[in-house]
Amino acid sequence: MLTTAGLAVIDTLSGGREATPAELATETEYSQNHIYEVLDALLEAGLLTETRGSKNRRIVQVTDHPVIESYRNLRSKLGHVEWTEILAPATLRVCWYLDEPRRVAAIADRLNITRQGVHNALSPLKNRAMLSPSGPEYALTDDLSPLLTFAREVVTHEHRSRVREIAPSATVEWCDPKRALVRVQTSEDTTALKSAAAWRITGLARFQEYGLQFFLAGEPAFWYAPDEDLTPSEVVCHTLVLDSGSRRVSYSMLLIEKLDIDQDTLTEAATWYDLETAVAAMYRPLRGEFEVADDLPVFLPSESEFTALKEQYGVS
């Protein structure tokens, strides 16, 4: 995660200027030794570039990385705010969940921290009237969408950097501050992630664990969520996030039928992926309601198609 010192450096350089470590230490009030560590981390992350000046002095400036561009946009839209005083790493993580009103308890559960931890992270935003309380729920005010974009770019970058240390071809398909769903493009990267701690195969390739073996075109997807179980409901959601075409929808329905996945349980997982309406639509034919409607969010199989699919894979 982008540190407070790292943000201070980016803030200082975000106007496009160049600076030496000594200049940055003076302006940010961090020690020069710490600034060297921060610069090395930002250079490795691709957020800075470095040249050498006279007497071999290091000179750095920001790149056009999405994290940098989103921060520049945040400053241009809301330049009156001292963001370096507000955006600690914990606050950035909590901001991820403030696109809509959410309860503190729900955010704490997703981040696996205490409710007091969430309140502490929200405190700088509350003190500056940046939250729109609705009962016991909190969200960012409407004019703070650039902050949400910046928080999400930072989190996505963190996951992308983590997985590409192991699998250089990986792309992040979905993430939140604690979890990531990725694809890889090569068999070498698949092998690397299979043996990596905290990474597990998910999506359609995971169905074989439940007795459903399908032909896969391409490499499997992987899920990063340390210390969490990968549930069938999550596997269904990942399958639909990766591909919501008619075939994947039918296969997902087949898994729901085979494992008798409770609708409420799957809907609870689906809320984090914006799949609630898709899940509700999928359960209609599972209850025997095969009427076709034009406004459904996913393409559902006909009764004869789904019956044939169940017979093919031995799902009663």
Protein Blocks (a to p, Z undefined) as FASTA:
>chain_A
ZZfklmmmmmmmmnopacdfklmmmmnopafklmmmmmmmmmmnopaccdddehhiacdd
ddfbfklmmmmmmmmmmmmbcfklmmgfklmmmmmmmmbccdfklmmmmnopafklmmmm
mmmmmmnopaccehjbccddfklmmmmmmmmmmmmmmmmmmmmmmmmmbccfbdcfkbcc
dddfbfklmmmmmmpghiacehjllmmmnopacddedjddddddehiacdfklmmmmmmm
moccfklmmmmmmmmmmnopafklmmmmmmmnopmmmmmmmmmmmnopabccfkbcbdcd
dfklmmmmmmmnopZZ
